[in-house]
Amino acid sequence: MISILTIGFALRIAAIVADPFLHPWDERFHALVARNMMTDPFTPILRVNPITDNYDKFIWCCNHIWLHKQPLFMWQMALSMKIFGVSEWSMRLPSAIMGTLLILLIYRITILIGARKQVALLSALLVACSNFHLKMIAGIHGMEHNDVAHGFYVLASIWALFEYNNSKKWYWVMLVGVLSGAAILNKWLTGLLVYLIWGVILLISIYKKEPVKKQMLLFVFSLIVCCIVFLPWQFYILHRFPDLAAYEYEFNRRHITEALEGHEGGYFYYFKYLKDLFGKYLYFFIPIGMLLSVQEKSINKNLNLGVITAIGFVFLFFSIIVKTKVDTYLFFVVPLALLYISIALDYINRLFEKLLEPTYIAPPVIFTVVAFLSLNPQWMMDYLSPNNEERNGRIYNANIYRNLNNDLPDSVHVVMNMNSFEDIDVMFYNKGITAYHWTLPADDFKSFEERKIPIAVFQSHGNYHLPEYVMTYPYVHIINKKLIDF
């Protein structure tokens, strides 16, 4: 276990330092809001000092106050940057820490559910070497740190429930509520998943005519604790930013009934992403592991049925009910599903052990193959290859943005004409700079001229041509650096 934990931590540290730039979707937005939260954690801001009112405050990519996500994961990022300084790796560090702790959580959950120690080790190894998880921690895959934090707190709340089931100590019940509330403060109401598992356990007890009055009171108590954790922020933003908060709540609801922002897909949408979420070929073992777990005498039937129900509910809910389809929507139940892959692999291992004893040497082979399939090193080699032109271009542009103050007169605090949404990168690397991708309309420039605002613009590049009204603007400064286009 120490070896697996060490490997997992090393991979996650490597992931957060791999890319010295901000990734397009959605890491750069989370990073900038987190940086601004270093100054005022209770005012989520994207663009601190907009120089024009000509923007839609309800469009999350380009507004001023930013309520598009719940705040906890960005508070964590802000705290990390407060301690270690503003950088890509310090912004990603909380994800690496949570990702490492996730290895311990799934190991402990597997033990608490009653599976063999080898199953727990396999589960931990699958999480430690998960290519998809590492891409999220690195910021490469969309939703990244938001989903890493959400998945961590969801799994932690389930761990606390299982610890309560094991010890019957009341403080675990309180911790379930705290951790579930924290999960909601990262993503939204899917953070309540632990109560579905708990609800299934209660229903089984009722069916068996077991006394459940105390358990139901503890369930309600835990739910109250959960509400105490996540509701204050909701009341706060509804009071301070009522129209924007109401819009974001409605926007979240619309994910269920509409395919928003082009994220469409049919009922079988998620099947094509199973190999990415779990590792090539490994996802075939999930239903096998579930069937085997029901037959395994050592596994706690109530806990097991609760987990299987939770995984099935999430998969069906997002496949059939929710119209907006995004592969990371299943991410928070991936570690639980890996548990069942491990049960199936352990069963196969024991079959070979019986057939081939005493010459059997498969366990090291199984662990190696599992780690390889989960890690997908070929993808990593291709991504980090010197021939990856997009990655090279992003590193090049980030270096220009990171050193932008060397190219600006002291009087200039507004910059324009970088690639789409790379204005967010500029503001992350340069505190006090207000940036806009492309250039703002001519009418805005007339207003800027009246206010004598100095503006720096990158020279024309690719499709980003400077219009005549910018070239003739009396307070313009041309940045003679050629950006690479995307």
Steps between C-alpha positions, in 0.01 A plus 500: 500500500789735579643428155165565330452823694852614412444425130165681507643809670800511263274475195281781630792730573631427150154583363476843663843611377477348152339797323630854568184658361128517573273259317208636294193328650444583780822525697591856401166638628520313829862610542428869445198508732706315764781753463256786551359319804842533663407864560127460568386138546133597525484693173560262207633719220617416149601837355582732792496839327292492181552825308166474324145414602446342158485138623230255601533428871323166451763361259749321722794516259516876484332664798605670825339316794541126445252260662513228237642243744472444872805645681670239721748363247600855401545597866739206528689614189514857634638381834767292327609798288496721810747261665722402206460794263305536178591229250343219304632230732393672823153554354481125418655380827170450691385263224823299534452476878134397471590256223757334726258483794246342264732198475481453877124553503423232242736259676323555832151486345585168335615359836191634680264347244654164584711423194839328514814705557622417150178651359570814702854518366379456142240775552766732637732419209228570242434842655871576540571430132176632351587687180169686506553610860851621422372703202245665727762584762728640229215718371515337156141374500204734540341556843837389650548633855128553550423133438810377685387683814138393457598136453731513801237635738230263371728200558610638837136529612442136401813399692367679810167317466680165479712589804180574690355167391818335632532681834153652569672817630275805461778733386526309171138597435590866543799456270274351231300823506808723494659316208177476302443873552856561378428291190197719424717810548713373212253385237140499620237249616672184374700547820201339677583157353598360840140541617379280215732224626387562857137500389541160334654365821203631700249350257668160529481526879131592479437207264669268749285653776805616693474801738588813302370790709846597625650459154237726346560767763874486428425519127298820555765638736771443239287663231452806723878524545537479123257790455684705763817458292373588153197727550674812642680562171173464309325755725801730474514513120121525472517803727806664345461404132130403478444514124827327408458230766142432387622475140772248591259282698264497204792430266592197712141374484491542122781244467234239573248612237726649230827412325688816597811647335501235228538203739262262328474124496262207504426237760823311418723808511700388805577151372757637256688671786523199731844409369624849586341509844614154610778386270496301179319163539473539879144637496373160378568368850262743678178295460694178562638642825154614608356151447790339685470746788138397562613137535806574716415408861757731659359813330244702696178452306338827609799721421561316175143538378511869592813557293373300201173697512690830512718413199200376302292805590773746394560319171130479412418851622764665284440264206121515485375804694767770464508650150838672532768234451857538629728201563620637835147492642570136596839578649389509863393133499803371306696396815202298622473325164873422512429304818288255298763470229739398779257241636474340154878502446560351844251222424684416177827504691365252756375269225847483346648455846293187555576361155872566489614475862788483595653641178260794481669839454212712367444758780799718401399462135140601574611804698736605221241455223234683704735790567597517131141498372391757756798730441503483118867611473481520119254790527736675742799451268303639206374798699844591640673440167707788358286455187182608680469834321196624689666442835820667380299799379321538833833490686635767264202733546495448876864609522411823318205565730699413811762763416259755357591777747844516339331610174258755647553863599414564865193700400336213308259272687276385213605238241313367195525280191617166631343164402144420604475483879874538549411836654422288807858369500639853475303611807606191696870566440482879539318647797355843425466437126157503334507296180261432212547245225463644150424874525197686629263685261570845354237667719682380809825643368334840462414484869855390585641794305285745695633345822858490360547132586835356380446163331757242390418264216681200361594538134276334242531121492297240315134604508565766761549806281513844657224723356577850379333670798744316731806584290407870505407508868717776653584307816584164347817298569585214261652192664751368250464135590355251255248268664435148374136454396260220590 
